[in-house]
Structures are given as C-alpha cells and as structure tokens.
Amino acid sequence: MGPAGYSSRRYALLNRWDPRHLTRVVAHLRPVAGERILEVGCGRGHLTKRLNDLGVEAVGIDVNPHAALHAVTRRVVTCRAEALPFAEGVFDGVVSVHALEHIPQLGEALDEIDRVLRPGGRAVFIYPAEPIKGIWAVPTAVILHRNPFKATTVHCQWLWPSRMRRLVEPLGWKETHHEFNLLSSPQFVSVFAKP
C-alpha cells in the first residue's frame, strides 16, 4: 500500500487543483520553455500539466498508483521519491507542493532529488505551516485511515524554513528565498539553488 497507505483512489480523486500554486512556482522557479522540471508528489498532475502548457518539459511522480491512473496528463509516473527512475542531473528544476511532509525517509528523498537535479538547478518546496504537527492532515487521516488520530502518520514530517535549510545543508544547496503565506491553510515556501 505504500507509505502511510497512500494507495487510495478516493484520496487521488479528492485532491483539488489550486491555481495559486502555479503562480508561486512560476514566480520562484522561473521556468523557461524547454527546461525539464520534476514535480515530486504531483497527485493527478494538475501542476505538471500547467507547467507543460507553458512549454516546460515537466514530469510528475506520486507514490499513489491511483494518481497516475486518474491523471489529467500522461506525464505522471508512479514511484517513491526515495527511488526516482531518472538519470543523474536531468532536471533543471524541482518543485514539490504539499508533499515533503508526507515522506517518511525525507533525507533519502532529498538525496534522490539532488541526484537528478543538474548543477545550477533550482528547487521550490511548498509545505504546510503547522502550529502542531499533523494538524492540517486530520481530513486526510480520516480519508486514508478513517481515524483522525493518524494525522501525524500522514504528516510524518514537521517542517519550517530553518529545518528545511538544515535538511538540505549536507547537499550544499543554498537558500535563495523563503516566505510564509496564507491560502486556504498557512504555508511556507522555500527556494533553493544547487551549486
């Protein structure tokens, strides 16, 4: 069933598209037509599709096999972020929107992201600003586990900008920007450059 039981058709279909994420990703990633972009934790691929519509060669990965089965684009691959099926240095940019907090082996996933990101590449990570670990994951815990108390299993990582900096420090990445903003729930944005 994958990490935290993510093999769920219902969960895949309930994930909605929020166009504000595209606005933030474009502002911070500044994708150029022809660049290759990887979206980690893409769900059904709404953002991946919009990036391709801009002329970017985007591909999305998601651990939930139902995400690819019901994807809005053919550019969604089922795999774990800790084992990416791509060659070294093939992507110009990486984006992850509300997905890193779901990855149990986040250090391994970041190592893999670093491996497939070319030198000089950029990464944009958008993740929840949770005052209490897992608080925004209660609805997902009910969907996946029928148990609101499994929220810290769903959001197994508690992230904020200084923690993200510490996590990518071994990779040599440099933070170029971070911010806090409010959407339907509070979130952080961290932007990094790979030397």
C-alpha positions, 0 to 999 in steps of 0.5 A: 500500500505504500507509505502511510497507505497512500494507495487510495483512489478516493484520496487521488480523486479528492485532491483539488487543483489550486491555481495559486500554486502555479503562480508561486512556482512560476514566480520562484522557479522561473521556468523557461520553455524547454527546461525539464522540471520534476514535480515530486508528489504531483497527485493527478498532475494538475501542476505538471500539466500547467507547467507543460502548457507553458512549454516546460518539459515537466514530469510528475511522480506520486507514490499513489498508483491511483494518481497516475491512473486518474491523471489529467496528463500522461506525464505522471509516473508512479514511484517513491521519491526515495527511488526516482527512475531518472538519470543523474542531473536531468532536471533543471528544476524541482518543485514539490507542493504539499508533499515533503511532509508526507515522506517518511525517509525525507533525507533519502528523498532529498538525496534522490532529488539532488541526484537528478537535479543538474548543477545550477538547478533550482528547487521550490518546496511548498509545505504546510505551516503547522502550529502542531504537527499533523494538524492540517492532515486530520481530513486526510487521516480520516480519508486514508485511515478513517481515524483522525488520530493518524494525522501525524502518520500522514504528516510524518514530517514537521517542517519550517524554513530553518529545518528545511535549510538544515535538511538540505545543508549536507547537499550544499544547496543554498537558500535563495528565498523563503516566505510564509503565506496564507491560502486556504491553510498557512504555508511556507515556501522555500527556494533553493539553488544547487551549486 
